[in-house]
Amino acid sequence: MTRTLRALVGRTFELGHLVDRWANAKASKGGAVLILGEAGIGKSRLAVELAYIARADGADVLRIQAARQRANSDLYPIVAYVHDAADVRPTDPDGIRAAKISAMISRGSSFELTTAMLDALVELGATTDGGLDDRQSPRIRRDVLFGTLLDGLARATASRPVLLIVEDAQWLDPSTVAFLRQLVLRAENLHLLIGITARRDFEPDWIEAKSSSIVVLTRLNAVDSVALTTMVAGSTRLTPSERQSVVERSEGVPLYIEELAGAHLTLDKLGAAVTGVPESLQDALLARLEQLGGAKSLAQICAAYGRRFSHEIGALLWDVVRGDDAQANYVQAIERLMTAEILRPAPVVVGSIYTFRHALLQDTAYESLSALERLGIHATIAAALETLSRSSGTAQPEILAYHYDLADMPFEAGAYRLEAGKAAARRGSVVEAITEFKLGIASARRAAETTDCEPLLFELYKNLGPAIMAHRGYSSDDALGAFREAQRRLHLSRSSVDHVHVLLGRFNVHFGRGELAKALEVAQQADDALAMGYGGYPVLRGQALCMMGRFVDARRALEDALAKYNPDLDARSGLFCQADVVATSFLAKTEFALGHWVRSSELTKTAMAMARQQGHPIALAIASMGEMFFATESGDIELARKLCDAALVHATQHDLSNYVLWNSFYGQALSLSVDPGAAIVGMERILKQAADAGTGLFRSTHLGLLGAAYGIVGQHNVALARIEHAIDTAQATLNLDVMPTLYRFRAKTFVALMRMSEADHDLEMAWSIATAQSARTEALRAATAHARLLKDSERGRQAFERLAAIYSWFDQRHPLPDLAQAKRVLNAFDDSSGAVNTL
């Protein structure tokens, strides 16, 4: 194997660490090593040395590189690798791109990783937005893609070790960072080493993994600086004093030494006269640019475009900078940039990819432009790319937005930020989507000084709200702020779907926080907004009324919602599920409260069948909680545990943070009979997490269940404090559906504390509230508990008659345990041996 690189200087310890890590990877103890240091310190050079060693061992070496201009293009380094491998060109329409990738897959590859990556990206739309399944959540689409890529890497390492080099990680997009996090954790048992170069401010959270290590490159000492200067200068005309100047001016930065000491060699190649040593790296690079002639303009415009550009993009930009000079030759200009060591060597042919040899070289070329020149060049690049996008049918809105921003054309930038954010959201890259929408809002506000940007701002805020909710949960202040801003501009839209989308967003924030009065207010606004054309949108009112304990009104609204259901009104944004599933699920809960258990059971099954047919993650989450709720109420705790576990897995997979918290809490509550102490610790922890996340819905229920749990282990004073907190919370948030239950829980605690009169009072309250709510199920439970308490008192007969009356209303053939308990208490009044004085 022939080497063209000069020997590595001053990195013996660092290289030794990399060699050790590579030896571990070959022994199936893989992981990641992060190579940190300032620009020009030699990170890439060290990675190249590692790659040489790996190839000598017969390994596959894969290299991907981030780019400053693509720091918000999701999975850009991976997609760029795939496009290079499949010979995808910027001018290729989407259909041609897919055909090239499919052709490469069909040809097969000895490098299995390549095939796996290409297959995943074709199937999941990383090369195009077309063909994505609306019913599949963005999170699941991304997880499937990540899983396919991870499996491909694992298979590749089974036959030979793999070295993955990730360059310039400080500019990685969030999705690639998330992928690397999973890859680093999985690499522990693979023949895989991930070498990551980055500047010092890159601090990924996964670097603390036991399979990860860090190498920090410092500046060379004086001895090593002299050695490298001598090696670079070679037989040049540098005098000893000039070599000493190189050592002093470079301050131990290897790139500076190479450029300052090698300036003579490079300028000699360009036919330029050289005198002395440049004062600085920038002077050395500028002197080189000045000797390029017409190629200097190409270097400048390509530097504005990005560190990496294709032959075709370069030619497109060359046509702009050469103007009327018909004699100018693009190929010669590219070759001259390579001779000057501005670009890395590459074949100068159609399909080639050209790269600035170092980011500092790109920066110098760009900074040699005046501020006015930069504005014009970015406008020129944006216009050229826009033309290319229209002709080829491809779209890179985030790149167009980037250049329009730097061209000081904020309206155009904002419009493309909107498109970029929507595309990222469809692909499951919600962090990138949020960034694009926020950048678009900033651009639109700048443009508002001269242009009417209110319609654009409406679209940006309308899309920002769901993206924030998908990332941070239903209770986010930022999400609420985005929806409020969108609602302020609703008059700009004539679309009923827009109205539903925005008001539904606000409703879900308030509902998720447990702010039921505000939720009901927004629900009424949504109903009123659609009253004219669609007869209203009562599903939201039904949800709020159900949680407020207004069950009769809730049933009326939910049945009305099902009767008026119009699928065209569903905001299918990947976040909100269809209203018929929501209405059916909440109607099942409402009917159970009203005592219609058979209908509740039927509706619970119907809601799950609908959710499965639709495949929407939130629809399935809502229906799953309904199933778990009914199994618990039916006394089948084992089934309830299984359903709760499945619901938690589903919520976790789909990143439904509120549902993760809720199902986690119920999972702990359902394990009280197994290990009550551990369950209580878990319930306390999850309650705190929910409070920190601002998730207030079900909080009063959860506090009540926690209080009941403390009662199980005999800590009755703690139980009383938790239950009273629950009652206060329910009253403050109007989450009144749970009030009869909470009074029953407190009554049981009073009995344990021998405070019988207070228990009597609370059970009377539970009965009264349940009766006022028409909540016959809770009325039956309150009457049963009260009859037990008063059996041997002078009011026992009255309690018996109350229980008998409510018991007779129900179909006694129903297997729910509440009826069996009530029957036992009724029988006890006729059987003196069955007398009890406890709940």
N, C-alpha and C positions, 0 to 999 in steps of 0.2 A: 504494500500500500504506500503510495507516494504522498508525502506531506509538502504543502507549499507554505504553511504558516511558520513564522519564526518561533523560536523556543519561548516558552512561558517564563516570565521573569518575576521573581518575588512572590510567588503564590504556592510555594511548596506545601505549607501546612493546609491551606484551603483545598488544594487539589487532592492532597492525601485524604481529607475528610470525604470528598466526593467519591474517590476510589473505594473507600471503605463502604460508603452507602451503596455503591454499585455492586460491590461484592455481596452485600446483604440481599439486594434485590435479586441477584442471580440465584440466591439460596432461598427464594420465595419468602423473603422478609422485606417486602417493598415499602414504599412510602414516598415522602416528598422532602426535598431540600430547597430552601429558599435562599437565593443568592442576592444579597442586598448591597447597595452602594450608590454613591452619587453618579451623575452622568459622566461617562468617559472613564470610569474607574476600572473597567475590564470585566464586567459581568458576562457579557456575551462571549468574550474571548475565553473565559473559564468554561462556559457551557460548551463551546466548540471543542475544547480539549476533552471534556467528558464524552462528547458525542464520538470523537475519534476513538477513544478507548472502548466505548460500547460497540462500535462497528467492528473493531478488531476482534471482539468477543463473539461476533456473529449475531449481534442484536439488531432488532429493527429500531430505527430512530425516527421519531415523528417530531416535527417542529411546527408550532403555531405561534403567531405573533399578534399582540394587541396593537391598536393604533389610537393616537390621541383623538383624531377626528371621528373615531368609531366607538368611543367609550360608552355610548348609549345605544349601539346597534346590537341587539340581543344575539348572542352566540356568534358574533362576527369572526373571531379567529378560527372557529371550527368550520363555519360556512366558507370562509376564504380558502381554507385547506381543501375542502371538498371540491370547490369550484376549480382550483388549480389542478387537483388530481383528475378531474373529469374533463379538463380543457373547456370549461365554461367561460365564455367571454362576455364582457359588459354589453356588447351589442346583440347578444343572443336573446330572442324572445323567450318567455317562460316555457313555451312548448318545446323549444329547442334545448333549453337547459335540462328539462326533465328527460328528454330523449337521450341526451349525452350521458346523463347520470345512469339512466336505465341501461344504456349500452355498455357502460363500464361494469355494471353489476352483472349483466348477462355474460360478459367476457370472463368474469371471474378474476380472482387476484390471488397471488401467493401471499399477499399481505391481507389477512382476513379482516383486520381492523378497518381498512379502507372500505371494503364492501359493506361491513356492518354500519359504518357511519353514513355512507351514501344511501343505503337502503332506508335508514331511519329518517334521514333528512328529506328524502323524496316522499316517503309515506306521510310524514307529519307536516309537510308544507313549509319547511325552513327556507326553501328556495322560492316559494310563492305563497301568497295568502289564499289561493284557491283551494277548494276541497275540504276545508275544515268543517268538522261536525259541530253544529251549534249546541247539540245536546250534551256534548262532552265538555267538561269544564276546562278552562285554560290550564289550571294546575295539573289536571290529569294528562292533558296533551303533552305538557312539558315533562311530567314524570315518566310517561311512556318513552318519550324521546331520550331522556337521560338514561333510563333503564336499558334501552337498546344500545346506546353508545357504551355504557358500562359493561354490558354483556359482550359486546364486540371486543373491547379491550381485554377482558378476562380470557376470552377464547384465543386472542392473539398471543397472550403471554403463556398459554399452555404449551406452545410449540417452541418458542424461543423468548428470551427476555426482551423487554421493550423499554426504551428510554423516551420519555415524552418531555421535550423542551418547550416551555412556555415563556416567551420573551415579552418584556415590557409590561409586566402584570399590573403596574400602577394604572394602566389605561384599560384594563379589562372591563367589559360590561358586566352588570350585576348577574345576568343569567349564566355567563361563563364562570364567574366566581362561585355561584351556587353549584354548578356542575363539578368544579374542581373540589369543592368541599366534600361532595359525595365520593368522588374518585379517590381523594387522599385517604378517606376512611376505609375504602374498599381495598386499597393497594397493600394493606398490611400483610395480606396472605398471597400476594401475587408476585410474579417475576417482573415487577414494574417499578421504575424509579421516575419520579416527576421532578425535573429540574426547573425551577421558576426563578427568572431574573426580574428584579424590580428595584425601584428607587427606595430610599430609606423610609418614606412615609407610607409604604404599603404594609398594612398590618391585618391580614385576614384572621378571622376568629378560629379557623381550623388549624392554624399553625401550632396550637398547643397540643395537637394530637400526638400520641406517643410515637407514632411512626414518622413524625416530622422533625426537621432540624433546620437551623439557620446558619448561614455563612455570611459574615459581614466583611466586605472588602474595604480596607483602609488604603490610604495613599502609600505609595512606595517610599521606602527610606532612601537616603542619599546614595548609598552603595548600589541599590537596585536601580535607581533612576539613572546613574552613570552607566550601568551595564546595559540598560535598555536603550539609552541614547547612543552608545557606541554601536550597538547591534543595528539600530535603524539607520544611523548615519553611514555606516559601512565605509566605502571608499569615496564619499562625497568630499567636497572642498571645505567642509567645516573645520575651522581651526580649533585647537584646544580651548581657547577662550570662548569661542562661539558654542562649543559643546557645553561648556560650563554655564553659559547663558541659558541654554535649553533646559538644563537641570534646574536652574533657579526659577525660571519663568513658568515651568510646568507645575511646580509645587507638588510633585509626586503623582500627578494624574497621568496614567499611561497614554490616553488618547492625545493629550496635549503634547507629550514627548514625541509620539509618533508623527503628529502633524507638524510640530515645529522643527524637529530634526529631519523629517522627510520632505520639508518644503522644497529644498533644492532639487531632489529627485523628481518630484511631481512637476515643478515648473520647468525643469529641463525637458521633460516629455512634451510639454506644451510649447517649447521653443521660446521660453521667456528668459530674460536675463535675471539673475538672482544676486542680491548683495546682502550679506548679513543674515541675522536670525530675526524673524518677525517678533514684534513686541508681545503679541498675544495670539491665542488660538484664533480669535475672530480676524485679526490682521492676516494671519496665514491663509485662512479660508477665503477672505475677501480678495486677497491678491490672486488666488487661484480662479475665483469667479471672473475677475476682470480680464483674464487671459482667454476666456471661453468664446468671445465674440458673440455671435447670434445664439449660441447654445446657452448663454447666461440667461436669456429671457425664458428659454424652455425650463431651465433649472428653477427659476423663480416661480413660474406659474404652476409647475408640477409640485413645488414645495408648498404652495398655497392649497393645492388639491389634497396632498397627503404624502406620507412617507413612501407609500407603495402605490404604483400605478401600472396599468396594463399598457402594452404596446398601442392598443387601439385608443385608449383614453389619451395617452401622450400625443398621438397623431392628431386627435380631435383638438386638443389644446394648442398644438403646434400651428395648426391652420389659422388659429386666432392670432398668435403672437408674431407670426412671420409677415402678416399683412399682405402687401402687394409684392413682396420679394419672391417672385416665382422661382428664383434660383436657389432659394434656401432648401436645404435637404434635411429632412427629419432624421433619416438614418445616420447621417454624418453628425448631426447634433447629439444624438444619443451616444454614438461612439466616442465623441469628444468628452462627454460627461463621464464616461467610463475611464477614458485615458487620464482624466483629471482626478480619478478616484473619488468623484462625487457620488456616482452610482456603483453598486456592486456589479461585477462582471456577469453578463448574461447574453445569450444569443439575441442579436438584434433582428428579430423576425416577428411576424404576426403571431399572437398568442403568448408572447413572452411577458413576464412580469418584471418590472424594474423597481429597485428599492434603493433609497438613499443609504449610503454605507453606515451612517450613524444619524441618530435624531438631531445631534448638534449641527451636522452638516445641513440637514433640512432647515433647521431653525435659522442658521446663518443666511442661507439663500433667501428665506422668507423675510427676515429682518432687514435685508439689503433694500427692500422696497420701501418707498415712502408710504405714509398713511393713506394718501390719496390714491396711490397706485394699488394698494391692497384693496381698497373699496372697489375699484374698477375691475381688478382681476377676479375677485370673488363674484362680482355680478356676471362677469363673462363666463366663469366656470358654471355658475348656476344656470345660466341661459343655455349653455351647451349641453349640460346634463339633462335639462328639461326637454330639449329637443330630442336627445338620445332616448329618453324615457318614453316619449310619445311614439317614436318610430319603432322601437323594439318591443313595446308593451311591458317593459320591466319597470319596477318602481323602487326607488330608494329615497323616500320622502325625508328621512332624518338627515341625509347628506345634503339634499337640496335646501332644507331648512338651515343647516349649519352654514352654508355658503351665503344664503340670503341674509342671515343674521349679520355676518361679517361684511356684507356689502351694504349694510345699513338700509335694508329693505324689509322693515319689520312686519308689514302686513303679509307679504309673501311668505316670510319665515313662519309666522304664526299659523297660516293656513296649512303649510306642510308639516308643522309640528302636530297639528290636529290629526292629519292622516297618519303620521308616524306613530302617534300614541294609540290610535285605534288599531293599527296593524299589530303593534306590540301586544296590546291587550288580547287580541284574537289568538295570538301565539302563546299566551300564558305568561308573558314577560311583563308582569304588572308593575315592577319597580321601574323598568324602562318607560312604560306607558305613563306612569305618574310624572316622571321627569319631563317627558315630552310635552304633556299637557301643561305643566307649570311653566316650562320655557315658552310655550305658545302663548300663555296668558301674559307673560312678561313682554313678549314681542307685540302682542295685540294692544296692550296698554300704551306702549311706546308709539305705535302707529296711530292710536286714537287721537293724537294731536292734529293729525291732518286727514284722517279717514274714519268713516263710520265703521267701527269694529264691534259694535254691540252684537250683531248676529254671530260673528266669529267667537266672541267671548261666551255667548250662550252655549254654543256647541262644545267649546273647550271645558267649561264648568260642568256641563251635563255629562260629559264623559269622564271627567276627573273624579266625580263623586263615587261612582261604582268602582273605579280602579282603586281608590283609597280604601273603600270598604272591603274589597277583595284582599287587600294587603294587610290592613290593620284591624279588621273586624267591624261590626255594625255600629259600634259606639264612638267612633272617631270624631273628635271635634273638627278636624280638617274636612272630613267627608260632609259633615253637617254644613260647614261653611261653604263648601262647593255647591251643594244642593240649594242653599239659600241664594247664592249668587245666580244660579241658573233660574231659580224661581222668579227672581227680580226681573228676568228678561223673558219670561214665558210668553209675554204678549207678542214677542217677535216670531213666535211659531204658531202655525195653524194646525199642527199635527197633534191629534189626540194622543198618539203614542208618546210624544214628547211630554205632554202634560202628565200622563201616567208615570212615565219614567222618572221625572223630577220629583213629583209629589210622593211617589212610592219610595224613592231614595230617602227623602226627609222622614217619611213615616217609619221606615225601618230603623233609622238612627234612634228616633225617640222611643220606638217600641223596644228595640234591643237594650236601651238604657233603663227601661222600666218607667219611662215618663209617659204614662198612659193618657193623661189629660191632653198633653201636647200631641200625642199620637192621634187621639180621637179628633182633635181640631184639624190636623192635616188630612185625616181620612175624610172628614166632611168636605174639605176643600176639593179633594179628588172626586168625590161623589158629585158635588155641584158642578165641577168643571166639565164633566161628561154627561150631565143630565139632559142636555138638549139633543145631542146626536145619538147617544147610546143608552139613555135611560139611567145613567149614573154608573158608579163603580163602587158598590157597597161592600166589597170583600174586606177592605181595610177597616171599615166601621165594625164589621162582624168580628174581626180579630180583637180589636180594642175592647169592644163591649163584652166579649167572652172573658177576657182577663180581668175586667172590672166587675165581674159577677152579675152583669145584666143579661142573664141567659136567655130570657124570652126575646128581648130586643136583638140579641146576638143571633138567635136562630132565625128570626125574621130577615135580618140583613144577609146572613149567609145563604139562606135558601133563595133570596132574591138575587144574590151574586151568581149562583149556579144557573138560575133561570135566564139571566141576562148575559151569561158568559160569552165573550167574543174573543177568540184567539188573536184577532188582529190587534187587540189592545195590549197584548203582553209585550212588555219590553224585553225582548230576547237578547239581552246584552251579555249573556254569559254569567250574570250575577243573580238576576231575579228569575224565579221559576214561574210557571203558569198559574194563574189565579184559581183555576178550577181545583187544583190539588190543595192549595192553601184553604180554600173555602170548605172542601170536603173534610180535610183533617180537623179544622177548628169546629166544624159542625159535629163531628164525631165526639169531640171533647164536650161540646155544649149539650148534646143529647145525653151523654153519660151523666152530667151534672143534673139534668132535668129528670133523670130516672129512667130514660128510655134505653135500657142497656142492650137490648137486641138490636135496635137500630144503630146504636153506637158501634157495636161490633161489626155490623155490615158496612158501615161507613168507613171504619178503620181499614177493613180489607179492600174496599173500593179505592181509598186514597192510595194505598200501597200499590195496587194494580196500575192505577193511573201514573204514579210516579215512575214505576218500572218501565212502563211503555214510553214515557217521555224521556227518561234517562237523565233528567236534569239533577245535578248534585244536591241542590237545596231542596228540591221536591222530595228526593229520597231521604234527606235528612229529616224533614218535617214528618213524613209518613213513618219513618223508622221510630221516631220518638213517640208517635201515636200508638204504634204496635207495642212498644215497651210499656207505655202507660197502661194500656188495656190489660196486658198480661199481669202487671203488678196488681191492678185493681181486682183482677180475677183470682188472685191468690197463687198464681203459678210463678213463684219467685225464680225457680230454675230457668224457665223459659225467658222470664224478664231479664235475667243476667245475660243469657246468650244474646238476646236481642240488643241489649245495651252495649255489650262488647262489640257486636257487629256494627252498631251505629257509631261507636267511637272510632273504629277503624276507618269507616267511610268518611267521617268528618275530618279525621287527621289526614287522610289521603288527599282530600279536596281542599285542605287548608281553610276549613270553616271554623274559625277560631271560637265563635260563640258556642257552636254546637259541640266542639271539643270540650269546653268547660262544662257545659250542661250535662253531657253524657258521662264525663269523668266524675262529676259529683254524684249522679244517680248510681253509677257503678259502685262507688264507695258506700252509698246508702244501702244498696242491695247486698253488700257483703257484711252487714252488721252482725248477722247470725253466725258468721264464720269467725271473724276476729274483730269484735267491736272496738277495741282500743286502736288498732291500726286504721280502721274505717274512720273513726273520729278524727285522727290526725290528718288523714287524707281529705276529709270534708273541710276541716279548718283551712288547710293549705289552698284548696281550690276556691273556697270562698274569698280568700285574700287575693288570689290571682284574678278572680272575676271583678273584685272591687278595683284593683289596680288597672284593669282593662276598661273600666267604666261600664261593665255589663250588669245592668240592674234588673233585667227581666228575670223572674223566678227567684229573686233574692229573698223575698219574704218567705217563700216556700222552703228554700234551702236553709234559712235560719231556723225555721220551725222544725224541719227534719233533723237538723243538728241538735236542737234542744231535746227532741225526743230521743236521740241517740245517747245523749248524756244521761237521760233518765234510765236508759237500759243498763248502764254501768253504775247506777246508784248515785251519780253526782247531781242531785236534784236541785240544788241552789244554782249551779251553773246552768242546768237545763232551763230553770225559770228565767234566768237573765237572757238566754238566747231566744226563748219564745217571746218574751216581752219586747225584745228588740225586733223580732219578726212582726209582731202586731203593730208596733209603731211604724215600721217600714211600709207595711201594707196600707196603712191609713194614709201615710204621706204620699205614696205613689198611686193611690187608688187601685192597687192590685187586690181588689176586694173579693175575688173569687175564692181566695184561700182563707178568708177570715173565719168561717165556721170551723175549719180544720184546726186553725191556730188556737181558737178558744177550747176545742176539745183537748189539744195537746197540753194546754196550760192547766186545764181541769185535772188531767191525769197526774200532772206534777203536783198540784195542790193536794190530791188524795195521798200521794206518797209522803207529803210533808204534814199530813193529818190536818189540813186546813179545809175541812169539809164544806163549810158554808161558802167559801170562795169557789170551790169546785162546783157546787150547786149553781152559783151565779153564772159561772162561765158556760156551763152546759145549757142553761136557759138562754144565754146570749147566742150560743152556737145554733140552737133550735130557731130562735127568732130571726137571726140573719139568714139562715138557710131557707126558712119559710118565705121571707120577704124576697129572696132571690129566685123562688120557685125551684130551688136546688134540692130535689127530693132525696137524692142519694145522701147528701150531707145531713139532711133532716133526719133520715133513717138512722144514720150513725150517731147523731147527737141524741136522738130519742132512746136509742139502745143503751148508750152510756149513762144517760140520766136515769133510766129505769133501773139499771143495776145499782146506781148510787142510792136511790131512794126506796129500794124494795122494802126495807124493814122500817121505813118511816111512815108517818101519818099521810104523807103525800104520795106514797107508793102506788095506790090505786089510780090516782090521776096520771102518774107517769106511765103506768101500764096501759091505760086507755089511749093515751097519746101515741104510744108505740104501736098498739094494735091498729089504730086508725091508719097510720102511715104504712105499716106493714101490709095491710090489706090492699093498698093501692098497687103494690107490685105483683108481677107474675111470679108466684112462689115456686114455679118450676125452674126458674133461672139459677144456675149453679154458683152465682157470686157468693163469696163467704159472708158478706154483710147480711144477707137474708138468713143464712144459717145461724149466725150469732144472734140476730133479733129473735128468731124462733126459740132458741135456747133460753133467752131471757124471759120470753113470754111464758114458756113452759114452767120456768122456775117459780112463777107466781102461784101456780097450782100445785107445786111440789115443795113443801117446806124444807126437804133435805137438800134442795138445790139453791138455798138462799146464799147469796154472796153480797159483799159490800165493797166491791172494787170495780174499777174500770177494766 
